[in-house]
């Protein structure tokens, strides 16, 4: 067998724990009350376009994009707007949100709810991008970057590749895996639409070999679509990192910030996002549902759920058999990059890829020791940085040296900290450094 | 909701590596060489090793507790055992107890703890101890017992080591090289020397184990050994009468022990592959230069300590290969 492709430097192999990879996606019923935070994407918060007392349907727009880098928000339920108030969200802060009391389940008539595959798309690139923008699509891999912005790369950039992130390198999570098994054709149609909108002839779908069934079905179905190639990848975290994936699939390397993938001719989208592009363009369905993996070693019924956004996490946890007694951390996302949540009342949002209940024994960090200078963090860093050094520089507030040692290139994947034999909080320090150095850089640029 | 949830930044996963895992892996990797030393030097090797390890543990424990006043002792992390073993491995098996104890005191009390313990010492503690003894007790530290005296300790009869013969050859004694033991004898360890350095085979087994367990990488051992082979090979090609062939240099003295176990010490070696290779090449070069042209027959300890001093500079100069570079 030929050598499998992967990214070139660093990386680790965390235990996979894909407990739900063989679990068919189940549909979770709508909640009694749905909560829609206005800020669930990168960029400006959305602006409410409904008022207290308004009646809405499933798929009614309730907030409009607050700027170019922003996204519309749609109701996932039918009912009455109860209030616009601040609620606790995944960031741990109270932020403004639209709260809707659910009555029935009435959908907007424009949405095509049939299961039938719609292959044909006769829209122009401009029309496609407009539909994507109107549907409030954001990247579903976790960063929640508005999709239409990526679909309009800088004028001087020549895009010749679309790379689809179907790696799902976070342990535990299986929502992308299930989506590929259950809706491969829809993904491929969505990808073809993307290719048309960007006028790109070649696309590569990166899938790790730990998902042989997904590789098989996607490869088989892709034969009917021109220019789409499925690339089996060697398993290594963080292969789903944007830069790592482009490196693995095309051999191109995106230079340090402020460069973006478009600078090397590539646009990357997550496979779930591609599916939502299909739904938006072919089915007139805006983004208000997604697949969420609800999992954990002690969870009674770990599962993949199709969830209406705005549903409180408590309802997902309940469906999976309740919060296990031994739970130490409730995590939105996976164990490598997910955020710990402080309450089950937090609503599901566009970026919720998984809910992980981690046992307390795995949640508590071990005692920190002296750095023994083993250099394992240097070997693990997929960006070729020196985490031990960046952490120390941040600890000593040596921002100038931190910047020259490329602290801003850190992608916060957590490889360094997960390999450290002395249990040092390397990434905590590096994040502090990034925040400070980022502020210094912005202030400097503002002066110019 | 009754349950209190723990909040922290990611990652929420740890691979399970620990200081103990690495240190005890080194201890395990030293076991073949330890067994070889018992076979070759018998009782003496056992006494020296036990004394050295026990003394290192005792000094680490008492300094942590009574001088540094720390609540948590680091004595169980395994690093003092490694220092004790490596110090013993660098001593002749007929060395009196009090000298070993002084060596352990210098290694732990001067080489390691004053800087803040494991992780902060600039020089390899075991080598600091050994070189202190070499300079303080030059006669006792440079007479080695003959092999095969299994019940002897300080009363063992001594003999010239391969390195001493090589030194004689390099300084003009044309017959010396002819007296060298066969290369196979050197490889399995049936020759005089410090108690842990003699069996190349046992040390290589330990080295392969460490690389397999990902405790160390190949960069330092390969660059040290490669450089010793190349530089001594050039000298041998120039004058085979005066200089021993490269295999003799690789298989005798402390080169193998130094390259695999001493130069790879985490704390005192560079952090990036590029830095490690420069460090290894410099050590290899210095070893051969000291052996052939210095006043000591062996230069491994000095070479490693000299390069320990350059480690901070190498860390500053040699950055890892950055992404997209």
Contacts between the chains, C-beta under 8 A, distances in Angstrom:
chain1	res1	chain2	res2	distance
A	9	B	320	7.8
A	9	B	321	6.4
A	9	B	323	6.4
A	12	B	15	6.6
A	14	B	13	5.4
A	14	B	15	6.9
A	15	B	13	7.8
A	92	B	7	7.3
A	171	B	13	6.9
A	243	B	323	6.4
A	243	B	324	7.6
A	247	B	323	7.8
A	253	B	323	6.3
A	253	B	324	3.7
A	254	B	324	6.1
A	255	B	324	4.8
A	256	B	322	7.7
A	256	B	323	7.7
A	256	B	324	6.8
A	323	B	1	7.8
A	323	B	3	6.4
A	325	B	3	7.9
A	327	B	3	6.2
A	327	B	5	7.3
A	328	B	5	7.4
A	328	B	6	4.9
A	329	B	5	6.3
A	329	B	6	5.0
A	329	B	7	7.7
A	329	B	8	7.5
A	329	B	12	5.9
A	330	B	5	5.2
A	331	B	12	5.9
A	335	B	10	7.6
A	335	B	11	6.5
A	335	B	12	4.4
A	335	B	13	4.1
A	336	B	10	6.3
A	336	B	11	4.9
A	336	B	12	7.6
A	336	B	13	5.9
A	337	B	10	5.0
A	337	B	11	7.1
A	338	B	10	6.0
A	338	B	12	6.6
A	339	B	10	7.0
A	340	B	5	6.9
A	340	B	6	6.8
A	340	B	7	4.6
A	340	B	8	5.9
A	340	B	12	7.1
A	341	B	5	7.1
A	342	B	5	6.0
A	342	B	7	5.8
A	343	B	1	7.1
A	343	B	5	7.6
A	344	B	1	6.1
A	356	B	12	8.0
A	358	B	12	5.9
A	360	B	6	7.4
A	362	B	12	7.5
A	362	B	13	7.5
A	363	B	6	4.8
A	363	B	8	8.0
A	363	B	12	6.8
A	364	B	6	6.9
A	365	B	8	7.0
A	365	B	14	7.6
A	366	B	14	7.1
A	366	B	18	7.8
A	369	B	19	5.8
A	369	B	77	7.7
A	369	B	118	8.0
A	369	B	119	7.6
A	370	B	116	7.0
A	370	B	117	6.5
A	370	B	118	5.8
A	370	B	119	3.4
A	370	B	120	6.5
A	371	B	119	5.3
A	372	B	19	6.0
A	372	B	22	7.5
A	372	B	118	6.0
A	372	B	119	4.6
A	372	B	266	5.0
A	372	B	267	6.0
A	373	B	119	6.3
A	373	B	266	5.2
A	373	B	267	5.1
A	373	B	269	7.8
A	373	B	271	6.3
A	374	B	22	6.6
A	374	B	266	4.4
A	375	B	266	7.3
A	375	B	270	7.9
A	375	B	271	4.4
A	375	B	272	7.2
A	376	B	17	7.0
A	378	B	271	5.4
A	378	B	272	6.0
A	378	B	320	5.6
A	379	B	217	7.4
A	381	B	320	7.4
A	382	B	323	6.9
A	383	B	322	7.0
A	383	B	323	4.5
A	384	B	320	4.7
A	384	B	321	5.2
A	384	B	322	4.0
A	384	B	323	4.9
A	384	B	325	6.9
A	385	B	320	7.2
A	385	B	322	7.2
A	386	B	271	6.5
A	386	B	272	7.3
A	386	B	319	7.3
A	386	B	320	6.4
A	388	B	271	7.0
A	389	B	271	7.7
A	389	B	315	7.9
A	405	B	319	7.6
A	406	B	322	6.4
A	409	B	322	7.2
A	409	B	323	6.8
A	412	B	10	7.4
A	414	B	10	5.3
A	414	B	11	3.1
A	414	B	13	7.4
A	417	B	11	5.4
A	417	B	14	7.6
A	418	B	11	5.0
A	418	B	13	5.4
A	418	B	14	5.4
A	418	B	15	5.1
A	419	B	15	5.4
A	419	B	17	6.1
A	420	B	14	7.9
A	420	B	17	7.4
A	421	B	17	4.4
A	421	B	18	5.1
A	421	B	19	5.1
A	421	B	21	6.7
A	421	B	22	5.7
A	422	B	19	5.9
A	422	B	119	7.6
A	423	B	14	6.9
A	423	B	18	7.8
A	425	B	9	8.0
A	427	B	9	6.6
A	427	B	10	7.1
A	427	B	11	6.8
A	428	B	9	5.5
A	431	B	9	6.5
